[in-house]
Amino acid sequence: MNGPFYIGLRGTVLARINSVKLTEDTDLSEALDSLDRVQLEMELQELGIETTVPIKSVGDLLWLFKAVDLRRGHDDKNPPRTSSP
């Protein structure tokens, strides 16, 4: 595995936006196939990230990517505390 799936997916989505194949208003079902959506959902679960707001558009997905980055950055800077006996 080369890294988190969402990072590659974000690159693909941003490239398609830059080439004007997608816009932030594009329905997510037009932007991602069902396998990508399932894989993203599984990765979010592994990261412990729950989406409380429905992700319906490419714009929503971009905000989700930002939220994951923020969460992962926060977790990287604040490792879990371990209790001493």
GIJO-V517691 format. One record per backbone hydrogen bond with DSSP energy under -1.0 kcal/mol. CO is the residue of the C=O (numbers start at 1). NH is the residue of the N-H. E is the energy in kcal/mol with one decimal. If there is no record, write none. Layout:
co=CO nh=NH e=E
co=CO nh=NH e=E
//
This chain:
co=4 nh=8 e=-1.1
co=5 nh=9 e=-2.4
co=6 nh=10 e=-2.7
co=7 nh=11 e=-2.0
co=8 nh=12 e=-2.2
co=9 nh=13 e=-2.7
co=10 nh=14 e=-2.9
co=11 nh=15 e=-2.2
co=12 nh=16 e=-2.1
co=13 nh=17 e=-1.9
co=14 nh=18 e=-2.7
co=15 nh=19 e=-1.7
co=16 nh=21 e=-2.8
co=16 nh=22 e=-1.4
co=17 nh=20 e=-1.6
co=23 nh=26 e=-1.4
co=24 nh=59 e=-2.7
co=26 nh=58 e=-2.2
co=27 nh=30 e=-1.7
co=28 nh=32 e=-2.6
co=33 nh=37 e=-2.0
co=34 nh=38 e=-2.3
co=35 nh=39 e=-2.7
co=36 nh=40 e=-2.5
co=37 nh=41 e=-2.3
co=38 nh=42 e=-2.5
co=39 nh=43 e=-2.2
co=40 nh=44 e=-2.5
co=41 nh=45 e=-2.1
co=42 nh=46 e=-2.2
co=43 nh=47 e=-2.0
co=44 nh=49 e=-3.0
co=56 nh=28 e=-2.9
co=57 nh=61 e=-2.0
co=58 nh=62 e=-2.3
co=59 nh=63 e=-1.9
co=60 nh=64 e=-2.1
co=61 nh=65 e=-2.5
co=62 nh=66 e=-1.9
co=63 nh=67 e=-2.4
co=64 nh=68 e=-2.5
co=65 nh=69 e=-2.4
co=66 nh=70 e=-2.7
co=67 nh=71 e=-2.6
co=68 nh=72 e=-3.2
co=69 nh=73 e=-2.8
co=70 nh=74 e=-2.5
co=71 nh=75 e=-2.7
co=72 nh=76 e=-2.4
co=73 nh=77 e=-1.7
co=74 nh=78 e=-1.5
//
